[in-house]
Amino acid sequence: MNAAPRVLVIPSWYPGPASPTAGIFIREQVTALSALCEVSVLHVDSADRASSLALTVEDGVTVLRSAVDAASLPARYFTYRRLGLEAFERLREEWGAPDIVHVQALWPAALIARAISRRYGIPYVVTEHSEEYLAQSARRLVRTPGMLPLVLRPLARASACTIAVSRFLGNRLVELGLASDPVIIPNVVPLSDASPLAFATPHVIAHVSVMGPAKNLPGLLHAIDALRVRRSDFVLRLAGEGERRAEAEALSASLGLDDFVEFIGPRTPEQVRALFAESAFAVISSTHETFSVVAVEALMCGRPVLSTRCGGPEEFITPEVGRLVASDDVAALADGLDWMLDHHADFDPAALHEYARKRFAPDVVATAILDVYRSVLDA
């Protein structure tokens, strides 16, 4: 297929009025793809109550949203799928039929994609991002009796291709029988300028996350507690909001870290870039990550990254762009922070930016995805 295909993206999460940061990395991929082909988005969200279809055009992309009250698994399976098909019919009237469907995160979006494929013969591919499948995750999706063999595997096997955002995640999907030979294509990270080195003291250490269990904020705060015994020329700024923020703030207060730790709340993408610009480096303290968009955002801004060995970041955090330390090891994390405070200026911001641009820029990732579409449609 030589002409650019028409692509319908069906995401399991997508930014909207009620959840402006949900799946923001998926929207970045949609934006990147829209530069190479015609793209639309169909997003059915799970909410406390159902809502009618809402059609908008966002940055040139047609987006059709709806919400379904589907808290239980049976409701999610049947009601979500039915509403998704109804939404697709409306989208066909307004936008036309796609050549291919791109599912972003298998569950639950693939329910709609498989129904479309069965009815209209339109193939679908899946990009998997979710930590649900990682062995280290405490989430219950694959542990729910019958979910893996009866629901998830059939959805995955009906897809024409599975893309994983890291080899770490791809290997896990193979273990679970959710892929046989996944294509590895990373997340898109928007281009940004490399900021000049920040020499002001105290040196700012940046942490940006959704502050969930996987981010291991207690380990990071205990590492800061150990580090302050050695030196006092730093401050940790934590940006974000999430279920473990209150717990982390309470721990920070109990450790007496007020002079060394600042919780600055949610930040827009522009504000995140400003945080990196004023920082010496970024820190990822997670127990597990499928990729880590934040780490690449820091590199794109010209900042090195200290990361735990938590999966995804291990595939691109090399000695030329940062440092890796053992996961869930407070002493190792404290030593890594200490080292980075002494050596962050050894990293050239322009070189870090170029490293990230070559691997994760929108045009690079979108071109790789377009190759997948063409291989499926030409098969």
N, C-alpha and C positions, 0 to 999 in steps of 0.2 A: 504494500500500500504506500504510494508515494505522497498523496495528499495528506495533510494533517487530519487526524481523526477528530470527530466530535466526541467529547468525553463528558460523561455524567459522573461526578464524584458523590458518593454516598458515605458520609462520615458518621462514625458512632458518637463523636463529639465535634461541636463547631461553635465558634463564638456567636453570640446573639445578645439581645437586650438583657435577658435574665442572667446570662453567664458570659460576660465579655471576654474572659480569658480562657474559656474551655476550648481546647483543641486549637489554640492560636497557631501552633506549628503546622496544623493541617491547612489552615487558611493561607499561610505563607506558601505552601506547596501549590495550592490552587492558583494563587497569584502568579507563581513562576510558570505553571503550565499554561496559563491564559496568554502568555506571550508567544507560545508556540502553536496553540490549537484553540478551538472553541470549546469552552468549558462551562458547565452549569453545576449547581450543587443542590442536592435534595437532602434535607436534614429533618428527621423525625426525632424529636427529643422526648425523653421521659420526664413527666412533670406531675405535680400534685393534681392537676386537672387538664383535661384535653383542651386544645385550642384549634381554631379554624386555620385553613391554609393561608399563608402570607407570602406573597411573591414580591421580591425586591431585586434591584440591580445594584451590586456593590462592586465598585472599581471595574465596571464593565462585565461582571460575572452575574448571570441570572441565578438567584438563590431562592429556593422554595422551602419554607419552614412550616412545620406543624409540631404539635405536642400531643402526646397520648398519655393517659393515666394508666400506666401498666407497671405497677409495683411488683406484682407476682410474676413468677417465671411463665406460667401458662398464658397470662395476659400479655406479657412481653412477646411471647412466641406468636400468638395468633392475632391479637389486636394491633400490635406494632407492624406486623407484616401486611395486614389488610390495609391499614392506613397508609403505609408506604406505597402500596400499589395504587391506591386512589390518588395519592400525591403525584405519582409518576404519570398517571393519565392526564392530570392537569398540566404537568410540565410539558408533556408531548404536545398539548394543544398550544401552549405559549411559546415553546422554544424549539420543539421538534424532537425527533428520535436520535439518541446517541448511537455511535458505532461501537462503543465499549463503555463499560461501567467500571469505575475504580472505587473499590471499598477501602475506606480508611479505618482500620481496626475491625477485625472479623466480627466481633460480637458487640452489638446486635445487628449492625448495618448489613451484614451479608444475608440476613433473612430477606430483606427487600431485594437485594441484588439477585439472589437465587430465584425468587419469585418472578422477577422481570426476565431473567434468562430462560426460565421454563416456558413462560408465556410467549416471548418474542424472539427467542434465540439469540439474544445479545450477550456476548461473553463478558465475564467480569474477572478482574484481577484484584488482589488484596495486598495492601501494604499494612504490615503489622507493626504497631508501636508499643502495645500495652505491656506493662509489667505483670499483668494477671498471670502470665504463663511462666514466669521465672520461678525457679525452685525456691529462691530466697524470699519470695513474696508471701505475705500473710493473707492475701486476698483469697476468696473462696470459689471463684468461678470454676476452675478446673477440678476443684475438690468436691463440688456438688455432685451427688450420685447421679450417674447417667449423663451428665452434661457433656463430658468429653466424647464418649463413644457415640452417643445418640444425636447430639446437636452440633457440636463444634467440628468434629471430623467430617461429617457429611457436608457441612457448609464449606470447609476448606477444600475438600476434594472436588467439589463442583466448580471451583475457580480455575481459570486457565493458567494462572501463575500466582505465586506468592512472593512478595517482596518483603524483606525484613530490613529494619533500619540499622542493624549491626549483625556481625557474624555471631556474636554472643547470643542474641535473640534468635537468629536463624537456626543455630544448633539446637536450641531448646525446642523450637517448633518441630524440628525433625524428631527429637526424642519423644515428643507427645503425639506424633503421627499427624501433625497439622501441616506438614510440608515435606516434600521429598528432596528437593534441590532448590531451596529458596535463592532468589536473586538478592544481592546485598546492595541497597541504595540508601544512603544516609538521608537524614532530614535536611530540608532547606534552611539555610540561615541567611537572612537579608544582608546585603552589603552595607558596610558602614566604614567610615574612615578610621585609620589607625591614629590613636591619640598619642601625643608626645608623652614621654616618661613623666610620671608624677613623683617629684622628689620631696614634697612637703612632708613633715612629720607632725603628728604620728602617722605612720604608713597605714593606709586603709587596706584592709583585707575584705574583699567583696564576696558575699554569699547570696545567691538568688535562688529561690525555690518555692514550691507550693507548701513547704513545711509539713509534709506528711511523714509517716513512719519510716519510709525508705531513706529519707534524707539524713537520718541519724544526727539530729541536732544535739541530743545529749552528749554524744561522743565529741562533737565539735566544741561544745562549751567546756567540757572537761579538759580538752586539749588546750583551750585558751587559758583555763585555770592553771594548768601546768606550765604554760609558756610564760605567764606573767611573773613567775618566780625568777625567770632568767633575764627578762627584759621588759621595758615599758614603752617602747617606741612604736606602738601599733594600736589600732582599733578595728574590731570586727564589725562590719555593717551588714546586717541581715535584712534583705528585702524580700517581701512576700507575705502571704497570708495562707493559713491552712489549719487543719485540725490539731496540729501539735504546737502551734505558736504560743498559746497561753501556758502550756506546760513548759516550753523552753524559756519563756520570760520568767516564770516562777523559779526555774532552776538557776538561771543567770543571777537573779536577785539573791537566792539562797547562797550562792557561791561568792557573792560580793563582787560581781564583775561589772558594776555600773561604769567604771572608768575605762573599760576595755570592750564593751559590747553595746551596740545600738541596734534596736529593732526599728526599722524605718517604714514598715508597712508595704502594701502593694505599690508597684511602680509600673508605669506605662513602658512600652519598648524604648521610647526616647529617653525616659528617666533611667532605665537600666543601662543604656549606653553612657549616659552622663555619670552614673555610678562607677562604671568600669574606667571611665576617663580619669576619675579622681583617685583610682585605686592603684596599688602596687601590683596586685595579682588577685585572681579569683580562687576560691576553694570549693571543691566538691567533696562532701564528707559521707556520701551515701553508702549504704550497704549493698544496693543493687541499682543499676540503671540500664535501660535498654539502649540508650544512646547518650543523652545529655546535650540538649540544645544550648543550655546556659554555658557550658564549657566552650563550645564553638563560638558563641556570641562574644565571649571574653577574648578569644583568639582573634576574631574578626576586628575587634576594637584595639588590638595590639597589646593584649595583656596575657602573660603566662598563666598557666593553670596548675594548681596543686590538686590532685585527685586521689582518692582512694582507689584501690583495685576492685572496682565494683561492676565490671562488665563492659558496657559500651565505651566508656572513656579510654579503656586500655588499648583500644584499636587505633586511637589517634593522638593520645597524649604521649609524646615521645620526648627524649631528653632535649631535643631542639626546641620544644615549645612548652615544657613544664616538667613536672615531676610526679611520679606515682609512689604511693605508700600503701602499706597493708590496710585492708578494710577492717573496720570495727576494732582498731588498735589505737587507743588514746595516746600512748607513748610515741608510736610511729607517726601519728598525725601531728603531735606537738613538735617532734623533730623536723618534720617536713615544713611546718609553718616557720620554724626557726631558720631553716635553710633558705626558704624562699624570701624571707625578710632581708637576708644578707645578699641574695643573688638575683633578685627580680630585675635589677637594672642591667644584668648581663644579657637579657633577652632584647633583641631589636624589635620594636613595635611594627615596623614595616615588614620585617620578615615573618612575624607571627600572622599579620594580616594576609600576606600573600599565601602562606601555608593554608589558611582557612579558605581563602577565595578559590584556590585551585581545586579544592575538594568538596566544598559545601555551598558555593554560590548558587543563586537561583537558576542561572542558565545551565550550569553543570549538572545539577540534579534533575532539572526538567528534561534535558536532552537524554539522560539515561532512562528516565521513565518513558519518554516517547519511543525509545528503542524497544522497550518491552511491549508497548501497545502494538507497534508495527509487527513484531514477531508473532504476537497472538493473532492479529488480524490477517497476516499472510500465511498462517499455518493451514 
